[in-house]
């Protein structure tokens, strides 16, 4: 039988050894696992002389005093007290204790660790058999697992053990998400909650702003970063968007599309995205064909530069099972301060599997259109703001509805007599409409026209196309 990794295979073979010998073998396995996870490891270290210490591992500025136990019974309070005595003998108050016990821990040990978490950075972390097998199979999980355990015990007063109950993530209603200040209107100026159009499952989204991550005074290009996130249904998506927004990863007006086999819904705003996902029964009511899975693509800009897409596949039934969810960033470079990204990766358990990858070509492609063929208006995107400062003698100005974008019939839809320009994104071939940024804004009560396509921009993240057509009048 294959155990998936040499370390895990050795661990299973050592089960038949006498207790004392398999204890030594466990120390050897842990030493190899920590080394493969890029820790600096010392066996039989003198950090707590005259007490003997199985292993001391260092990751960055953090040191871990490690005790390995493979006995017939769970590790008891004597084992815990022994580790505490050794930690008291160390010269540093920032040493963290780690007890690895194949046969688990008594309830007394778990309760004592929880109640005596006031040592701050010098907490004691517990690691049982289930987590040990995960680490032996994938050592790169080790640094993340220890940080997670430390966060749980210090911040939340919880002992994190894989065999125990998983603390529930606080569920966020869509009302906790920011709502858009933009409004969608039909060509008859009736307010719409979303744009419904013919289309397909091509994995693209329209954008009003598309930052160029390659624009910089220095040499080089941008980087990509993917965070494959485990979420479930609309509630999981709401939690993800709340985390992105609350930790400073959201721009002002995110865009999104939700695609069925022959129908696509386009919209603006995080709250509106979750509410539209949740209204799947209403959306499917008038459809002749409903695919078993719908695809959603969400786009937002990063306040510090760059942008990201969220791509997910969610079942078209009451289970709303999410089969795939990936957050894909395009950034101007690798930040000097990695903590914001690291915190995000740790929050969604992706720290061990995420990497920055340099882009091999320019991220954003820009093209200019030479013709002025008129467009057929379907709707308007309207912003209520005051783009101009008050005039002399005015304290405030009355909010004005400004048209910042338009929705038009796609002149290059498949089957059209008009051929698409060179480099036109093929993902939009089946799209009935285009959602365009408007190059020259105008007031809603002062309609302009005719409108025509002026230019377009597009970019690709790992699994989505972002398209910004620009219109003018």
C-alpha positions as CSV (number, residue, x, y, z in Angstrom):
1,X,0.0,0.0,0.0
2,X,1.3,3.4,-0.9
3,X,1.2,6.1,1.8
4,X,1.9,9.0,-0.6
5,X,5.3,10.1,0.8
6,X,8.5,8.4,2.2
7,X,8.1,10.0,5.6
8,X,4.6,8.9,6.0
9,X,5.5,5.3,4.8
10,X,8.3,5.2,7.4
11,X,5.9,6.3,10.1
12,X,3.5,3.5,9.3
13,X,6.4,0.9,9.3
14,X,7.6,2.2,12.7
15,X,4.2,1.3,14.4
16,X,5.4,-2.3,15.0
17,X,8.6,-1.3,16.8
18,X,9.0,-1.4,20.6
19,X,7.8,1.8,22.3
20,X,11.2,3.2,23.2
21,X,12.7,2.6,19.7
22,X,9.7,4.0,17.8
23,X,10.0,7.1,20.1
24,X,13.5,7.7,18.7
25,X,12.3,7.1,15.2
26,X,9.6,9.7,15.7
27,X,12.2,12.2,16.6
28,X,14.1,11.4,13.4
29,X,10.9,11.8,11.3
30,X,10.1,15.1,12.9
31,X,13.7,16.3,12.3
32,X,13.3,15.5,8.6
33,X,9.9,17.0,8.3
34,X,11.0,20.3,9.9
35,X,14.0,20.5,7.7
36,X,11.9,19.9,4.6
37,X,9.7,22.7,5.8
38,X,12.8,25.0,5.8
39,X,13.2,25.1,9.6
40,X,16.7,25.2,11.1
41,X,16.7,22.1,13.4
42,X,19.0,21.0,16.3
43,X,18.6,17.6,18.0
44,X,19.4,17.2,21.7
45,X,19.9,20.9,22.0
46,X,21.2,22.5,25.2
47,X,18.6,25.3,25.2
48,X,17.2,24.1,28.5
49,X,20.2,22.5,30.3
50,X,20.4,20.5,32.4
51,X,17.1,19.2,31.0
52,X,17.3,17.3,27.7
53,X,15.3,18.6,24.7
54,X,14.3,16.3,21.8
55,X,14.4,19.0,19.1
56,X,14.7,22.8,18.7
57,X,13.6,24.2,15.4
58,X,13.9,27.8,14.3
59,X,11.8,29.5,11.6
60,X,12.8,33.1,11.1
61,X,13.1,34.7,14.5
62,X,10.8,32.1,16.2
63,X,12.2,29.1,18.0
64,X,10.2,25.9,18.8
65,X,11.1,23.6,21.7
66,X,9.7,20.2,20.5
67,X,8.8,17.2,22.6
68,X,7.9,13.9,20.7
69,X,5.8,11.2,22.4
70,X,4.8,7.8,20.9
71,X,3.5,5.9,23.9
72,X,0.6,3.6,24.5
73,X,-1.5,6.2,26.2
74,X,-2.2,9.9,25.6
75,X,0.3,12.5,26.8
76,X,-0.6,13.5,30.3
77,X,-0.1,16.5,32.6
78,X,3.4,15.2,33.5
79,X,4.5,15.6,29.9
80,X,3.1,19.1,29.8
81,X,4.8,20.1,33.1
82,X,8.1,18.7,31.8
83,X,7.9,20.9,28.7
84,X,7.0,24.0,30.9
85,X,10.0,23.4,33.1
86,X,12.3,23.3,30.1
87,X,10.7,26.5,28.7
88,X,11.3,28.2,32.0
89,X,15.0,27.3,31.8
90,X,15.5,28.9,28.3
91,X,17.1,32.2,28.0
92,X,14.4,33.6,25.7
93,X,10.7,34.3,26.6
94,X,9.7,33.9,23.0
95,X,10.4,30.2,22.7
96,X,7.2,28.3,21.8
97,X,6.6,24.7,23.1
98,X,5.3,22.0,20.8
99,X,4.2,18.6,22.1
100,X,3.8,15.9,19.4
101,X,1.8,12.9,20.7
102,X,0.8,10.1,18.4
103,X,-1.8,8.9,20.8
104,X,-3.3,12.3,21.6
105,X,-3.7,14.1,24.8
106,X,-5.7,13.8,28.0
107,X,-8.5,16.3,28.6
108,X,-6.5,17.6,31.5
109,X,-3.7,18.6,29.2
110,X,-6.0,20.3,26.7
111,X,-7.8,22.3,29.5
112,X,-4.5,23.3,31.2
113,X,-3.0,24.6,27.9
114,X,-6.2,26.6,27.3
115,X,-6.3,28.1,30.8
116,X,-2.7,29.0,31.0
117,X,-2.3,30.8,27.6
118,X,-1.1,33.9,29.4
119,X,2.6,33.3,28.4
120,X,2.0,35.2,25.2
121,X,4.5,34.2,22.6
122,X,5.7,31.3,24.9
123,X,2.5,29.3,24.4
124,X,2.5,25.5,24.2
125,X,1.0,24.0,21.0
126,X,-0.3,20.5,20.8
127,X,-0.1,18.3,17.6
128,X,-1.8,14.9,17.4
129,X,-1.6,12.0,15.0
130,X,-4.0,13.3,12.4
131,X,-2.0,16.5,12.0
132,X,1.3,14.6,12.2
133,X,0.3,12.4,9.2
134,X,-0.6,15.6,7.3
135,X,2.8,17.1,8.0
136,X,4.7,13.9,7.1
137,X,2.8,13.8,3.9
138,X,3.2,17.5,3.1
139,X,6.0,19.1,5.2
140,X,5.4,22.5,3.7
141,X,2.2,22.8,5.8
142,X,4.2,22.8,9.0
143,X,4.9,26.6,9.3
144,X,1.3,27.5,8.5
145,X,-0.1,24.9,10.9
146,X,2.1,26.1,13.8
147,X,1.1,29.8,13.1
148,X,-2.6,28.7,13.1
149,X,-2.3,26.9,16.4
150,X,-0.5,29.9,18.0
151,X,-3.2,32.3,16.7
152,X,-6.0,30.1,18.0
153,X,-4.5,29.7,21.5
154,X,-3.3,33.3,22.1
155,X,-6.1,35.3,20.4
156,X,-9.1,33.0,20.8
157,X,-8.2,30.8,23.8
158,X,-8.8,27.6,21.7
159,X,-6.6,24.6,21.5
160,X,-6.5,23.7,17.8
161,X,-6.5,20.0,17.1
162,X,-7.5,18.4,13.9
163,X,-9.4,15.6,15.8
164,X,-11.4,18.2,17.7
165,X,-14.3,20.3,16.4
166,X,-13.4,23.0,13.9
167,X,-14.3,26.4,15.3
168,X,-17.1,27.9,13.1
169,X,-16.3,30.9,11.0
170,X,-18.6,33.8,11.7
171,X,-21.1,34.0,8.9
172,X,-21.6,37.4,7.3
173,X,-24.9,38.4,5.8
174,X,-24.7,40.3,2.5
175,X,-25.7,43.5,4.4
176,X,-22.3,43.5,6.0
177,X,-20.8,44.0,2.6
178,X,-20.5,47.5,1.0
179,X,-23.2,48.4,-1.5
180,X,-22.5,50.1,-4.7
181,X,-23.1,53.8,-5.2
182,X,-23.6,53.2,-8.9
183,X,-27.0,52.6,-10.4
184,X,-28.1,50.6,-13.5
185,X,-30.8,51.9,-15.8
186,X,-32.4,50.5,-18.8
187,X,-32.7,52.5,-22.0
188,X,-36.2,53.6,-20.8
189,X,-34.4,55.0,-17.6
190,X,-36.1,52.4,-15.3
191,X,-33.9,51.3,-12.4
192,X,-32.4,47.8,-12.7
193,X,-30.8,45.5,-10.1
194,X,-28.7,43.8,-12.8
195,X,-28.2,43.5,-16.5
196,X,-29.6,40.2,-18.0
197,X,-28.2,39.2,-21.4
198,X,-27.8,36.3,-23.7
199,X,-24.4,34.7,-23.4
200,X,-22.5,31.6,-22.3
201,X,-20.0,30.2,-19.8
202,X,-16.9,31.9,-21.1
203,X,-15.4,33.1,-17.8
204,X,-15.1,36.8,-18.4
205,X,-16.1,40.1,-16.7
206,X,-16.4,43.7,-17.8
207,X,-14.4,46.4,-15.9
208,X,-14.7,50.1,-15.6
209,X,-11.0,50.4,-14.6
210,X,-8.2,48.1,-15.5
211,X,-4.9,49.0,-13.8
212,X,-1.7,48.3,-15.7
213,X,0.5,46.4,-13.3
214,X,3.5,46.7,-15.7
215,X,3.5,50.5,-15.7
216,X,6.5,51.5,-13.6
217,X,9.6,53.6,-14.0
218,X,11.8,50.5,-13.3
219,X,12.4,47.4,-15.5
220,X,10.6,44.2,-15.2
221,X,6.9,43.1,-15.2
222,X,4.1,42.4,-12.8
223,X,3.5,39.2,-10.8
224,X,0.6,36.8,-10.4
225,X,-0.6,35.2,-7.2
226,X,-3.4,32.6,-6.9
227,X,-5.2,31.7,-3.7
228,X,-7.5,28.6,-4.2
229,X,-10.1,29.1,-1.5
230,X,-12.5,26.6,0.0
231,X,-16.0,28.1,0.4
232,X,-19.5,26.8,0.4
233,X,-22.4,28.5,-1.4
234,X,-23.4,32.1,-1.2
235,X,-22.5,32.3,2.5
236,X,-18.9,31.3,1.9
237,X,-18.7,33.9,-0.9
238,X,-20.0,36.6,1.5
239,X,-17.4,35.6,4.1
240,X,-14.7,35.8,1.5
241,X,-15.7,39.2,0.2
242,X,-16.1,40.5,3.7
243,X,-12.6,39.4,4.6
244,X,-11.2,41.0,1.4
245,X,-13.0,44.2,2.1
246,X,-12.3,44.4,5.9
247,X,-8.5,43.8,5.3
248,X,-8.1,46.5,2.7
249,X,-8.2,44.5,-0.5
250,X,-11.3,46.1,-2.1
251,X,-11.7,48.9,-4.5
252,X,-14.7,51.2,-4.8
253,X,-16.9,49.6,-7.5
254,X,-16.3,45.8,-8.1
255,X,-17.8,44.3,-11.3
256,X,-19.2,40.8,-11.8
257,X,-20.9,38.4,-14.1
258,X,-22.8,35.2,-13.4
259,X,-23.1,32.9,-16.4
260,X,-25.5,30.1,-17.2
261,X,-25.4,28.1,-20.4
262,X,-27.3,30.7,-22.5
263,X,-27.8,33.6,-20.1
264,X,-25.5,36.0,-18.3
265,X,-26.2,38.5,-15.5
266,X,-23.9,41.5,-15.2
267,X,-23.7,43.9,-12.2
268,X,-21.8,46.1,-9.9
269,X,-21.1,45.9,-6.1
270,X,-20.1,43.2,-3.6
271,X,-23.5,43.1,-1.8
272,X,-25.3,43.0,-5.1
273,X,-23.2,40.1,-6.3
274,X,-24.0,37.9,-3.2
275,X,-27.7,38.9,-3.4
276,X,-27.9,38.0,-7.1
277,X,-26.1,34.6,-6.5
278,X,-28.6,33.9,-3.7
279,X,-31.6,34.7,-6.0
280,X,-30.9,31.7,-8.2
281,X,-34.5,30.4,-8.1
282,X,-35.8,33.7,-9.4
283,X,-33.1,34.0,-12.1
284,X,-33.7,30.4,-13.3
285,X,-37.5,30.8,-13.4
286,X,-37.8,32.0,-17.0
287,X,-34.9,30.0,-18.5
288,X,-35.6,27.3,-21.0
289,X,-32.2,25.7,-20.3
290,X,-30.4,25.5,-16.9
291,X,-27.0,23.9,-16.7
292,X,-26.2,21.9,-13.6
293,X,-23.4,24.4,-12.7
294,X,-23.2,28.2,-13.1
295,X,-20.0,30.1,-13.3
296,X,-19.4,33.5,-11.6
297,X,-16.5,35.9,-12.2
298,X,-15.9,38.8,-9.8
299,X,-13.4,41.7,-10.5
300,X,-12.0,44.3,-8.2
301,X,-9.0,46.6,-8.0
302,X,-6.4,46.7,-5.2
303,X,-6.1,50.1,-3.5
304,X,-2.3,49.7,-3.5
305,X,-2.1,48.8,-7.2
306,X,-3.1,45.8,-9.3
307,X,-6.4,43.9,-9.4
308,X,-7.8,40.4,-8.9
309,X,-10.6,38.2,-10.0
310,X,-12.6,35.6,-8.1
311,X,-13.8,32.7,-10.3
312,X,-16.1,30.1,-8.9
313,X,-18.4,27.3,-10.1
314,X,-21.5,26.7,-8.0
315,X,-24.2,24.0,-8.5
316,X,-27.6,25.1,-9.8
317,X,-29.6,23.3,-7.2
318,X,-30.6,23.8,-3.6
319,X,-27.2,22.4,-2.3
320,X,-25.3,25.4,-3.9
321,X,-22.2,23.3,-3.7
322,X,-19.1,25.3,-4.7
323,X,-16.8,23.1,-6.8
324,X,-14.1,25.6,-7.4
325,X,-13.1,29.1,-6.1
326,X,-9.9,30.8,-6.9
327,X,-8.7,34.4,-6.1
328,X,-6.2,35.4,-8.8
329,X,-4.2,38.5,-8.3
330,X,-2.1,40.5,-10.8
331,X,0.2,42.9,-8.9
332,X,2.9,45.4,-9.8
333,X,5.5,43.3,-8.1
334,X,6.3,41.4,-4.9
335,X,5.5,43.7,-2.0
336,X,8.3,44.5,0.5
337,X,5.7,44.1,3.3
338,X,4.2,40.6,2.7
339,X,2.1,40.6,5.9
340,X,-1.2,41.7,4.3
341,X,-1.0,38.9,1.6
342,X,0.3,36.4,4.2
343,X,-2.6,37.1,6.5
344,X,-5.1,36.7,3.7
345,X,-3.5,33.4,2.7
346,X,-3.5,32.1,6.3
347,X,-7.1,33.1,6.8
348,X,-8.2,30.8,3.9
349,X,-5.7,28.0,4.5
350,X,-3.7,28.7,1.3
351,X,-0.4,29.8,2.7
352,X,1.4,26.5,1.9
353,X,0.3,26.3,-1.7
354,X,0.5,29.9,-3.0
355,X,3.4,31.4,-4.9
356,X,4.2,34.6,-6.7
357,X,4.8,34.0,-10.4
358,X,6.4,36.6,-12.7
359,X,4.4,37.5,-15.8
360,X,6.1,36.5,-19.1
361,X,4.3,39.2,-21.1
362,X,2.5,42.5,-20.6
363,X,-0.6,42.1,-18.4
364,X,-2.9,44.6,-20.2
365,X,-3.4,44.7,-23.9
366,X,-4.8,48.0,-25.3
367,X,-6.2,48.6,-28.7
368,X,-7.8,51.7,-30.5
369,X,-10.7,51.5,-32.9
370,X,-10.5,53.4,-36.2
371,X,-14.3,53.3,-37.1
372,X,-17.1,55.3,-35.6
373,X,-20.0,52.8,-36.1
374,X,-22.9,53.8,-33.9
375,X,-23.9,51.6,-31.0
376,X,-27.4,50.5,-30.0
377,X,-28.0,51.6,-26.4
378,X,-29.5,49.1,-23.9
379,X,-28.8,50.8,-20.6
380,X,-26.8,53.2,-18.5
381,X,-24.4,53.1,-15.6
382,X,-25.0,56.1,-13.4
383,X,-23.0,57.7,-10.6
384,X,-24.5,60.3,-8.3
385,X,-21.7,62.6,-7.2
386,X,-20.4,66.1,-7.5
387,X,-17.4,66.1,-9.9
388,X,-17.0,69.9,-9.6
389,X,-16.2,72.0,-6.5
390,X,-18.9,74.5,-5.3
391,X,-19.0,77.8,-7.0
392,X,-18.1,81.0,-5.1
393,X,-20.9,81.6,-2.6
394,X,-22.2,78.0,-2.7
395,X,-21.6,75.8,0.4
396,X,-22.7,72.5,-1.3
397,X,-23.8,71.4,-4.7
398,X,-26.8,69.3,-5.4
399,X,-25.9,65.7,-6.3
400,X,-26.1,65.1,-10.0
401,X,-26.6,61.8,-11.9
402,X,-23.7,61.3,-14.2
403,X,-23.6,58.6,-16.9
404,X,-20.2,56.9,-16.5
405,X,-20.8,53.8,-18.5
406,X,-23.3,52.4,-21.1
407,X,-24.7,49.0,-21.9
408,X,-24.9,48.3,-25.7
409,X,-25.7,45.6,-28.1
410,X,-22.5,43.6,-29.0
411,X,-21.8,44.5,-32.6
412,X,-19.4,41.5,-32.9
413,X,-21.6,38.8,-31.4
414,X,-21.3,35.4,-33.1
415,X,-23.6,35.3,-36.1
416,X,-23.3,39.1,-36.7
417,X,-22.4,40.3,-40.1
418,X,-19.7,42.6,-38.6
419,X,-16.3,41.0,-38.1
420,X,-14.6,41.6,-34.8
421,X,-11.4,43.7,-34.9
422,X,-8.0,42.0,-34.5
423,X,-7.2,41.1,-30.9
424,X,-10.8,41.4,-29.8
425,X,-11.3,39.0,-26.9
426,X,-13.0,35.8,-28.1
427,X,-14.6,35.3,-24.7
428,X,-17.2,37.9,-25.6
429,X,-18.3,36.1,-28.9
430,X,-21.5,34.8,-27.3
431,X,-22.2,37.9,-25.2
432,X,-25.4,39.7,-26.3
433,X,-24.3,43.0,-24.6
434,X,-21.2,44.9,-23.9
435,X,-20.8,46.9,-20.7
436,X,-18.7,49.9,-21.7
437,X,-16.8,52.5,-19.7
438,X,-17.7,56.0,-21.0
439,X,-14.8,58.1,-22.0
440,X,-16.7,61.4,-21.7
441,X,-19.3,61.5,-18.9
442,X,-22.5,63.4,-19.3
443,X,-25.6,64.1,-17.1
444,X,-28.4,61.5,-17.2
445,X,-31.0,64.2,-18.0
446,X,-28.9,65.4,-21.0
447,X,-28.6,62.3,-23.2
448,X,-25.9,62.3,-25.9
449,X,-25.3,60.3,-29.0
450,X,-24.6,58.6,-31.1
451,X,-22.2,56.5,-29.1
452,X,-19.4,54.5,-30.7
453,X,-16.6,52.3,-29.5
454,X,-13.4,54.2,-29.0
455,X,-10.9,51.6,-27.7
456,X,-10.7,48.5,-25.5
457,X,-8.4,46.9,-22.9
458,X,-8.2,43.4,-21.7
459,X,-6.2,41.2,-19.3
460,X,-6.1,37.6,-18.2
461,X,-5.8,36.3,-14.7
462,X,-5.3,32.5,-14.2
463,X,-8.8,31.6,-15.1
464,X,-10.7,34.7,-16.2
465,X,-10.7,37.4,-18.8
466,X,-11.2,41.0,-17.8
467,X,-12.5,43.2,-20.6
468,X,-12.8,47.0,-20.6
469,X,-14.5,48.4,-23.7
470,X,-14.5,52.2,-23.9
471,X,-17.2,54.2,-25.7
472,X,-17.5,57.8,-26.5
473,X,-20.0,60.2,-28.1
